């Protein structure tokens, strides 16, 4: 029984983590497929990077929003610059850059979680 738990607990954990990952991917997918381009004005960029991604703050219709960006993207942008982002009307918590495609990374991540979960269940119940 103890050996089963070694594989069963991570398998269940990967299945549970699949829920928020899938919801996040679905929102990005909706923006990618059905979103419209809007022009936003950058109001703040990260000065230094403590993690791989930091947040860029921008203004749209008098409201402030944020988007995670990496150092390479940050080096191409300037405060006060107007850029185009893709978003869904009525749902302003997800923004994508015009060249940003969430499909590959989303399917890869979901597939990996499913694979790890299936492997855990297989090894837990193989005997």
Secondary structure, 3 states (H helix, E strand, C coil): CHHHHHHHHHHHHHHHHHHHHHHHHHHHHHHHHHCEEEEEEEEECCCCCCCCEEEEEEEECCEEEEEEEEHHHHHHCCCCCEEEEEEECCEEEEEEECCCCCHHHHHHHHHHHHHHHHHHHHHHHCC
